[in-house]
Each structure stands twice: as structure tokens, then as C-alpha cells.
Amino acid sequence: MTNVEQSQAQNSALERDCRTLSHHVLQQFQSFSQEAQDLSAIMNRIALAAKLISRRLSRAGIMEGALGVTGEENVQGESVKKMDVYANDVFISVFEQSGLVCRLASEEMEKPYYIPENCPIGRYTLLYDPVDGSSNIDTNLNVGSIFSICQQEGNDVDGNANDLLQTGRKQVAAGYILYGASTMLVYSTGNGVHSFTLDPSLGEFILAQENIQIPEYGAIYSLNEGNFWQWEEPLREYVRYVHRNEGYSARYGGALVGDFHRILLQGGVFLYPGTVKKPEGKLRLLYESAPLAFLTEQAGGRATTGTQEILDVIPDKIHMRTPLIIGSRENVKLVESFMPAQSQETAMAHSQT
């Protein structure tokens, strides 16, 4: 390699290392407006939470008291993992006295957590799933965190955050963190979807890919086929269809973030439908389905309940659940073609947009 080539390579590496998360958020707004500075600062705090959780996960197998369950149940009636509690506390700690958000709402808390000292200036709410797929932790498989940022509306005098009971299109930003072979953060402020990889040597999230576009079609379908006989017949018929036709590959890891990340990059569809006994499904709208739907639409894909676009669903409570069909437009359309007439009408309307 010549001296000129070495110099060019060094400059390229330096330019890459300088494209950090906070710098990128400001670039998205192309200004130093108050909103741009606020969201850049919020993303910085989310990145700090990600680093702390990533560090804990990487050492969990050799730390006493890091793995296993607490013996308690969360508001959804699910067993709480020790890592769930730790990660939830991390998000609270990094935002307390930050002046950035007035309240936090998560899977692990029955009601929103208020930070009164932030409320005079922090008019945002952070909704999050601190550790998605926590059942994977004890077997050292990938997990993630999901987040959504909304602007607080009104005075919220009753303390129940009823102003959050609005469609996902009101989100200011959304994203997720994937804890795997590397730690990645993917986000959108409504101007494309961008991914960052944590460089441990710098302690910074460095830009990996800008303006991610989900393929129009992909060969992957991702769902828990162990629930086959609990589903309605139309969905079972879809699964029979992909079994009968060549070219489809089943991939399911049991953690929403990991499964969705694969679909975002490679195309296909992820499904977590309701069952005959529980048609509302399992995933929570405000801090699981809606944030990922926000990213999906920004990347050119679709997310639906099977009868309605996820971002158009109006929640009736903070922890509302919803079925989820998310991914490439053509794959989602194919799933909907097996659904009742109402779903087919929805698919036809969106194929024309």
C-alpha cells in the first residue's frame, strides 16, 4: 500500500469513527434547534443505558445474582428475570436528573414512573421494554431493548399518562438495541432508519448503515410454530402454504428484537399472532409493536395486526397487547391474503399506495 493509500485509509477510518450517534441525530435535523438538541441528548442517555446493560450481559455468567428469576411477576403476570429488574433500573437511573424526560413507562412497571424535577423542562416520555426476550438470557442467546419517544401533551393531571393512549404515528422517535455478537443500536426520528455498532475501544456507537431499506420480499418467515394448533384456521393455512412451497426458510429465535433485526436487513415476515383463547396476542403495543412498526414503515415495510395497521391502533391502556405481522410489504400482503375479507381489503388499499 502506498503512502497516499495509507493516508486515505486512515482518513476514512477517522471519518467513520467520528460519525457517532449524537452527531448523527443532529445531522438528521440539519440544525441545532431545541428539539434536535433534546433528542440528541435523549439518544445519548439511551446509548449509555445500552452500554451498561451490554456490560452486565457480557459478564452475567460469572456474576453472582445476575441470572435467573426474582420469584416475582410483572404487571402482565410474567415471571421477572433479575436482568429485567437491573435493566429497568438502569433506564430510570440514566434519566433521573437529566432534565430530558418527565416520565418513563415500561413493561416492568404497572404505572408510569414520574421524575418531577425534570417535568418543568423535560416534556418527553420514554416508553421501553428493558430486556426483550429475557427468557434467552440464561442460555446466552441474543436479547434486546426496545424504546419509543413521545412528546408529552397536556398536563397529565391524573398521573395516568392518558395522553399516551394515541396512535403510534405520534411517536417522535423509536428504536431498539440488539445485544448479540456485537451491540447494535437502530433508530429513526422519522427520517429513515439508521444502525450503529458499539465500538468497545472507543465506548461509542459508530454509524454502521444509513437509510436501511427492508427488501420488498424475503424468503424468511419467523414465528413460533409450537403454537400452531392454538391459532385461527386462516393463519394455519398460511403456514401450510409456506410448507408446501419451495423457497421459504423458517427462522425463530424467541427474542423479538433479534428476529426483527434479521427481517429488517434480509426481508421476510415476523408473526406473533393472537390465539383462539387470547386473540389480543402477547406483544405490548406502546413499547414493542408500535416502535418496531415506526421503524418498519420508515424502512419501506409494513406492520399490521392482521386487520389494521399497527401505527393506526388506538390503545385503551398503557399495557395493551396486540397481534403483530411485520416485515416486507409483499410478505405481509401474502399473510393478509389468507385472512378474512376485511384484512384483504386492507392489503389491497396498501398495495395501491
N, C-alpha and C positions, 0 to 999 in steps of 0.2 A: 504494500500500500504506500503510495506517495505521500509526501508531506501535505500536499493540498487535500488529498482524500482523507488523511487522518484529521486534518483541521475541520473539514466538512462533517465528518462523522462525530467529532467532539461537539461541534456547534449544534448538530441535530439532536444529540443526546441531551445537551444542556437545554435546548428549547423544549424538548419533551418533558424534562424534569421540572421545568418552570410552569407547566400547564397544570396547575393544581386545581382542586375542587373549588375553593373560594374564588380564585381568579376567574375560573370558567363561568361561575354563576353571574358574576358582574358582567362578563362579556355577553351573556345571554340578554341582558337588559340594555347593553350598549350605553350605559350611563352609570352615574354614581348617585342615583336617586335614593330616597329614603327606603323605598320598597326593595330596591336592589341590594342596598347595604344590609337591610334586615334579613332578607332571605339568604344572602351570602353568610351572614353570621349564624343563622339558624342551621344551615348546612354544615358549617364548621363544627357546631356543637354535636350534630348528629354523627359527623365523622369521628369526633372524639369518643362518643359512646360506642361506635363501631370498633374503634381501636381497643378500648377497654374490654369489650365483650370478646373480641377476637383473641386477645391475650389470654383471657380466662379460659376460653375453649381450648386453646392450644396446650394449656397446662392442666386441663381438667383431670386427666387420667392419673396425674401424680400429686394432685392437691386433695387433701383430706376435706370431705364435706362438699365437694364441688359437684358430684354426680348423685343420681338417684332422686327420689321424690321426697317432698316435705311431709307427706301424710295429710295434707290439706287439699281442698278443692277450690277452684276459682269460681267466679260468678256463673260460668257455663256448666258447672258440675264436673269439670275435668280435673284429673289429678295434676297437682302443681309440682313441676320439677324444681330442684334447687337452682338450676341455671335460669329458669323463668323468673324467679324472685330476684336473683342477682341482676339480671339484665334490666328488669323493670326498675329496680333501684338506681341503676346506672343512668337511665334516661332521666329520671327525676333529679338526680344529683347534678348532672351536667347542665340542666336548665334552670335550677334554682339560682336565684340572684343573678341571672343572666340578663334580665330586663328584656327578654325576647318574646317569651310566650306567657300567656296568662293562665293557661290550664293545659293539662295533659289528660288523655283518655287512652286506656289500653285494655287488652284482653284480661289482664290480671287485676283490674280494679273495677269494682261494681259501679262507682260513680267517678266523674272526673276529679282529678287532683288539681286543686287551685293553688296558685302562687301569688298571693295578694300583693306582695311587694313589686311584682312585675306588671300587675294589671294597669296601672296608670299609663304605661308606655308600651307594654307588650300586648298588642291586640291580635295575637295569633294563637291558635290551638294546634297542638301536635297530637295526632292520633297514631297509635302504633301497636304492632304485635312484637313484643320484645324478642322472643325467640319462636319463630315459626318452625314447626317440625321438631319440637323438643323431644319427641319420642326417639329421634335418631341419635341423640347426644350420647347415650350410654353405649352405643355401638360404633361411635366415632364416624358417623356418616354426616353429610352436609346438612346444615340448618341455615336459617336466615333471620333477618328482621325486616319488617315492612313498615313504612311510615307515610303519613299524609299530613299536609299542612293546610290549614284553613284559616281564613280571616274571621275573627270574632265579630258577630253582628249583634247590635243591641247591647243592653246592659246585663242580660242574663241574671235578672234579679232573684230567680228562684233557685239558682245554683245547680240546675239540672242540665244545663247546656242544650236546651231545646232548640237553639238556633242551629245546632249541628244536624238537626233532622231535616236535611235538604239533600238535593241530588249531588252526585259525585262531580258534576260539572262545576260546582262551586269551589273545588279544590284549587289552591294556589300552586301547589307543587306536590309531588309524590315520588316515591322510590322504594328501593329495597337494598339491603346489604346481604351478600352471599358469603358465608363462611365455609370455604372449601379448600382446595389445593392452594388457592390464594384468596385473599379477602377482597371482594369487589363491591363497589357502590354504584348503583344505577339510579339516575334521577331524571325528572323532567319538570320544568317550570311552565310547560305549555308551549315550548319552542323546541320540539324534538326530544329524543331520548339519548342520553349520553352515559357511558360507563367509565369507571375509574378503578384502578387497581392499587391496593395499598403496597407501597414500597417500604418494607420494614427498615431499610437502611436510612431512609430519609424521614420516616414517620409521617409520610404524606400520601394522600390519594392522588395518583398521577393519571392524567387522561389516557384512556385506552382506546376508546372508539366514540366518535361523534355521530349524531344523526342516524342512529340504528334504525333500520327498516326491517320489519318482520316479513319474510317471504310471503307471497300471495298464497302459496300452497306448500305444505310439507308432508313428509311421509310418516311423521311421528304422531301417535295418539297416546295420551297419558291419562290413565285413570285406574282406580283400584278395582280390578275385575273380581276381587273377592266378594264384592257387594252385588254381583250380577243379579242374583235372584231377589234382591230387595228393590230393584229398580222397576219403574213402569215399563211396559212392553215396548213402546217406541224406542227407548234407549237401548234395550236389549237387542232390538232388531238392528240398530246401528252397529253394535259390537259384532253381531253375526255377519254383517256386511263386510267389515274390515277383516274379519277372519277368513271370509270366502275369497277376497280379492287380494292379488299379489301387490307388493309394493308398500305395504304398511308395516311399521315397526312399533311394537309396544315398549314404552319406557315409563317407569313409575318408580320414584324414589321415596315417596312418603313425606316429602317436605315441599310445600307449595312453591317456595322461592326457587329451589333448585330445579324443580320440574318446569316452572315457568321460564326460568332463565334459558333453558335449553330450547324451548319453543320460540322465545324471542329471537334467538340467534339462528336457529335452524328451520323454523317453521313447523306447522302442525297444530295440534289442538290439545289443550288440557281440559279435563272434565271433572268436576266434583258435583254431581247431581244430587237432588233430593231423593229420598226413598219413598216407598209407598206409605210407610209409617211416619216418616219425617220429611214431608215434601219441601219444607223450608231449607233443607240442606244443612251443612255444618259450618261453612265458612262465614265469617262475620263481614257484613257489608262495608262498614265505615273504615276499618283498618286492615282489611285483607282484600276483598274483592274490588272495591272502588279504587284504591290506589293502583292496583295492577291493571285495572280497566283503563285508567287515565294514561298509564304508560303505553298500553296496547294501542289505544286509538292514536296516540301521538306517533307511534311507530307504523301506523297504517293497518293495524289489525282490528279485530272486533272482540267484544266481551258481552255476553248475554246470559240471562237466566234461563233461556230457552223460549221465553215469551216476551222478554223486554230487555232493552239494552241496559247493562249494569249501571251506567252513568245516569240513567233516567229514573232509576228506582228511588223513591222517597222513603227513607227509613221511618219507622214508628217508634224506635227506641235505639239507644246507643249500641247495644249488643245484638242488633237484628242480624239474623242469618239469611243467607241466600244461596240458591244453586249457582254454579258458575260453569260456563262454557267459554273458553278464551283461547285466542290464538290467531292463526292465519285466516283471512277473510273467506277463502274458498273452503277451508276445513270446517269453520263454524257454520257456513251455509249448508254444507253437506249434513252435519249433525241436525240442523234445523229441519232439513227436508224429511227427516223421519218423525218429526214432532207433529202434533195436531195442527189443523188448518191455521190457527191464529199465529203459530210460530212460522209457518211457511209464508204467510203474508208479510211478517216482519222481515224475513230473509229476502223476499223479493223487493221490498222497499229499499233495503240497504244495498242490494246488488245494483240498483239504479243510481246510487249516489256516488 
